[in-house]
Amino acid sequence: MTQISERNRSLAVSQTLAMSQRSAELRAKGVDVINLSVGEPDFNTPDHIKQAAKQAIDDNFSFYSPVAGFLSLRKAIAANLAQVNGVEYAPEQIVVGNGAKQALCNVILSIINPGDEVVIPTPAWVSYVEMVKLAEGVPVTVPADIRQNFKITDEQLRSVITPRTRMVLLCSPSNPTGAVYTHDELRSLVNVLKDCPNVTVVSDEIYQHINYTGSFTSMASFKELEGRVVVINGVSKAYAMTGWRIGFMAGPVEIAKAVTKLQGQYTSGASSIAQKAAEAAYTGSQQCVEDMRRAFERRRDLICGLAAEVPGWKVNRPRSRCGSRSRDTRPESQRPRRCFLSVPGSLGLHRTTFRRPRHQRLRRPRPIPSRRSPCGHCRRRGILPPRLHSPQLRHIRR
Ligand SMILES: Cc1ncc(COP(=O)(O)O)c(C=O)c1O
């Protein structure tokens, strides 16, 4: 029998992608499924971006691109980061990859040695821990609960840093909680990190533009951490381009060089057509980003109100798109034995998926399908409020 490596066997499958796949299979069989798994805007990619891709095909952008991405795209990313976040990067500090996911994995694989510790506040996106395991690092999770709005404090951070800590992986706005660290909250974390010169801060800012707080601070803007912050971002969420697979890392030149070497050996540069589309996204009108953000905000308001009606649930109000985190406060005996995964008509994630038992992420990335009557199965089990299935949700459209 063919041997599968220890490294591969120790990895968990991506539960969000597995659920998404399962929902597609059920839908193909005619089942009316509400997919609450993967984070994907339901909007189409804006026309001016699609037009740029068509033009790129006609202009024969069909050859390998530089491994780090076209210079014109890296310049467009640098200009965008300077204008929106006030942080300056040279194109040599930016490496474009196949989505933010690859950009992030590249960075972890380029920095982490076996046994190095990586601090990950939880609830956390499903892939962080697995990527650290792939690099043979040690994930050190730091729990933050609903009472602290799912954000870790400076004392918590200080308490987990050891001489083996090599990286802190922050995600703000957060998937899955929707929490957004304020400038002052980040500043208090920076005050801890500035005394840890061997620690690189990886700041996953992929949800930066789907933010309802009206303000965003990039970790890269703190001068005390200069030369030690790597920003991860991309076009997937902000421009409804999940399938185009363009993301990037921006950080110190030596990390960008290491990432380019790694990527050059296993995927080469990202799709040249998609890069041209991403360039149009960064250089064109940003109105589409704001229009989508407003639509997500309306949906957030509705779903938070409805979820708060579920008996035994505490619901936080997400500050960004990612989801409303709910905590089931009922005693064990009264809690449903099964989670969303098992509810006919809805597909959610197992409650430990994001490393936070007894919590469920709700997200409403797509308009709710045409379910007209309350679902008895859910009502009996108290899993979803009947109104989550009501026709009024159908009014939440773009
Ligand atoms: C927090 C977070 N980071 C990174 C990614 C990866 O984004 P991309 O689709 O650009 O690879 C995701 C995707 O869901 C995410 O939720």
The ligand as a MOL file (V3000), in Angstrom:
LIG
                    3D

  0  0  0     0  0            999 V3000
M  V30 BEGIN CTAB
M  V30 COUNTS 16 16 0 0 0
M  V30 BEGIN ATOM
M  V30 1 C -8.9440 34.6300 8.2490 0
M  V30 2 C -8.6750 34.1730 6.8650 0
M  V30 3 N -7.4340 34.3300 6.3590 0
M  V30 4 C -7.1370 33.9300 5.1140 0
M  V30 5 C -8.0990 33.3520 4.3100 0
M  V30 6 C -7.7020 32.8850 2.9260 0
M  V30 7 O -8.1370 33.7830 1.9340 0
M  V30 8 P -7.8860 33.4580 0.3950 0
M  V30 9 O -9.2010 33.0310 -0.1610 0
M  V30 10 O -7.4110 34.7530 -0.2080 0
M  V30 11 O -6.8720 32.3920 0.3010 0
M  V30 12 C -9.3850 33.1630 4.7810 0
M  V30 13 C -10.4060 32.5120 3.9450 0
M  V30 14 O -11.4910 32.1890 4.3680 0
M  V30 15 C -9.6900 33.5970 6.0940 0
M  V30 16 O -10.9120 33.4450 6.5990 0
M  V30 END ATOM
M  V30 BEGIN BOND
M  V30 1 1 1 2
M  V30 2 1 2 3
M  V30 3 2 2 15
M  V30 4 2 3 4
M  V30 5 1 4 5
M  V30 6 1 5 6
M  V30 7 2 5 12
M  V30 8 1 6 7
M  V30 9 1 7 8
M  V30 10 2 8 9
M  V30 11 1 8 10
M  V30 12 1 8 11
M  V30 13 1 12 13
M  V30 14 1 12 15
M  V30 15 2 13 14
M  V30 16 1 15 16
M  V30 END BOND
M  V30 END CTAB
M  END
